[in-house]
Amino acid sequence: MGEWSEWSEWSEWRWMELMSRRRTWILLLCLLLLEEGNGRRALVPAAAQDRAPQEPARRTDGEGASVAPPKVPFGDRVALPVGIDTVTNRAGWTWHVTGPFGGDVTTLAIDPRNPEQILAGTADGILFQSIDGGETWRSLQPGIESPGGTITVIHFDRTQKGRIYVGVNPIVSARDRMTGAPIGGVCICEDEGQSWQAGEALRGFAIRDLAQSASRPATLVAAAFHGLFRTRNRGEDWERVTPEAHRDLRAGIHSAAIDPQDPDTFYVGTHHLPWKTTDGGSTWSLAGSAERGMIDDSDIFSIHLDEARPETVLMSACSGIYRSLAGSRRWTKFQ
């Protein structure tokens, strides 16, 4: 029985790791779509934008003839073949692999005060930092103290410079967790990523997403696999705000968002559909269904609210990308 329990738990963590990677790819594809639609080079470092356009790197074929990097259409997106480190999309923009190297990247975050600073988290719990817009990378040492964990989300505090939050998903067996190592939960730093403190309240929880209130910055929510948790003091204390016995909200939570104008209105994305509360978690209502335009049984991997018009909500799911202009009362599937 013990071996089966351990295997089941390992399978659960492994499944969550795969879903985290899938969400990362969906987010990158969303950025590509928005970039092409808006005609901007949103992911090109500022320093690179100031340089004159360069010709794509030339390659040679099997006979030594010079060939240009291939244009690889995939709808309106770009797929990068194995072995190719440069690719040009339909708009003529060239993308280059810059790193970091040494592990699957599971999440990225750009410092809102300094867009040249980027943090990347990997599947084996390593944090990488770039201070030149992604041109070069270095691993942060000593980094977070979370052996056997995957970094799933990185969040720069909205108002406190240097304060960063990292969510960790444990992917080790129950036997390993018995050692008492600080695996999983939320880690916080106050010095631009140089030193980290693992919080006790969410120790061991599989954190999938973090969101901070724009109108009340001390309030954050952490989407853990087994529930949504809220802090009113920037991570010192956490409380569960989803009912433990609820069929859809007790487990399988992937994502979260806070209304930028109302700190008591949250959205959570589950393995089934999205849910919403307008009273800080006292009551919850289904925020998506087939009747509202969202395919049933949609895993919600990420949620974004327009800060100027919070009634505009974007969600990426296993069934596509959805937009609501009415605070989740009606959805349009546009990808």
Stockholm file with secondary structure:
# STOCKHOLM 1.0

chainA/1-335         MGEWSEWSEWSEWRWMELMSRRRTWILLLCLLLLEEGNGRRALVPAAAQDRAPQEPARRTDGEGASVAPPKVPFGDRVALPVGIDTVTNRAGWTWHVTGPFGGDVTTLAIDPRNPEQILAGTADGILFQSIDGGETWRSLQPGIESPGGTITVIHFDRTQKGRIYVGVNPIVSARDRMTGAPIGGVCICEDEGQSWQAGEALRGFAIRDLAQSASRPATLVAAAFHGLFRTRNRGEDWERVTPEAHRDLRAGIHSAAIDPQDPDTFYVGTHHLPWKTTDGGSTWSLAGSAERGMIDDSDIFSIHLDEARPETVLMSACSGIYRSLAGSRRWTKFQ
#=GR chainA/1-335 SS CHHHHHHHHHHHHHHHHHHHHHHHHHHHHHHHHHHHHHTCCTTSCHHHHHSCCCCCCCEECTTSCEECCCBCEETTEECCCTTCCEEECTTSCEEECCCCCSSCEEEEEECSSCTTCEEEEETTSCEEEESSTTSSCEECSSCCCCTTEEEEEEEECSSSTTCEEEEEEECSCHHHHTTCCCCSEEEEESSTTSSCEECSTTTTCCEEEEEECSSSTTCEEEEETTEEEEESSTTSSCEECSCTTCTTTSSCEEEEEECTTCTTCEEEEESSCEEEESSTTSSCEECCCGGGTCCSSCCEEEEEECSSCTTCEEEEETTEEEEESSTTSSCEECC
#=GC SS_cons         CHHHHHHHHHHHHHHHHHHHHHHHHHHHHHHHHHHHHHTCCTTSCHHHHHSCCCCCCCEECTTSCEECCCBCEETTEECCCTTCCEEECTTSCEEECCCCCSSCEEEEEECSSCTTCEEEEETTSCEEEESSTTSSCEECSSCCCCTTEEEEEEEECSSSTTCEEEEEEECSCHHHHTTCCCCSEEEEESSTTSSCEECSTTTTCCEEEEEECSSSTTCEEEEETTEEEEESSTTSSCEECSCTTCTTTSSCEEEEEECTTCTTCEEEEESSCEEEESSTTSSCEECCCGGGTCCSSCCEEEEEECSSCTTCEEEEETTEEEEESSTTSSCEECC
//
